[in-house]
């Protein structure tokens, strides 16, 4: 249970870093795609 929680926290942290480091003009399309993958549980794949 705790391990699953940690994995979720790690994914969220990676997602936040990825979102904040993206160029602004590249953001909308890529963020939407990334967020979809993230919510589908496919993991983090830039």
LONURO-43938 format. One record per residue (C-alpha): x, y, z. Coordinates in Angstrom, 2 decimals. Layout:
BEGIN
X | Y | Z
...
//
This chain:
BEGIN
0.00 | 0.00 | 0.00
2.74 | 2.42 | 0.97
4.79 | 1.43 | -2.07
1.85 | 2.19 | -4.38
1.46 | 5.57 | -2.71
5.15 | 6.34 | -3.22
4.97 | 5.42 | -6.88
2.05 | 7.80 | -7.29
4.00 | 10.58 | -5.60
7.01 | 9.94 | -7.84
4.87 | 10.03 | -10.96
3.25 | 13.27 | -9.85
6.64 | 14.81 | -9.13
7.99 | 13.76 | -12.54
4.85 | 15.08 | -14.19
5.23 | 18.44 | -12.43
8.88 | 18.74 | -13.43
8.07 | 17.75 | -16.99
5.23 | 20.28 | -17.17
7.28 | 23.15 | -15.75
10.31 | 22.54 | -17.95
8.38 | 22.38 | -21.21
8.61 | 25.35 | -23.56
5.41 | 27.40 | -23.45
4.64 | 27.14 | -27.17
5.00 | 23.36 | -26.98
2.99 | 23.08 | -23.78
-0.73 | 22.78 | -24.71
-0.56 | 19.88 | -27.17
2.12 | 17.93 | -25.33
0.63 | 18.50 | -21.87
-2.75 | 17.25 | -23.03
-1.20 | 14.11 | -24.50
1.00 | 13.56 | -21.46
-1.90 | 14.09 | -19.06
-4.02 | 11.58 | -20.97
-1.27 | 8.95 | -20.72
-0.76 | 9.83 | -17.07
-4.44 | 9.34 | -16.19
-4.65 | 6.13 | -18.19
-1.93 | 4.76 | -15.92
0.50 | 4.06 | -18.73
3.25 | 5.74 | -16.78
5.53 | 8.59 | -17.73
6.61 | 8.76 | -21.36
7.66 | 12.16 | -22.73
//
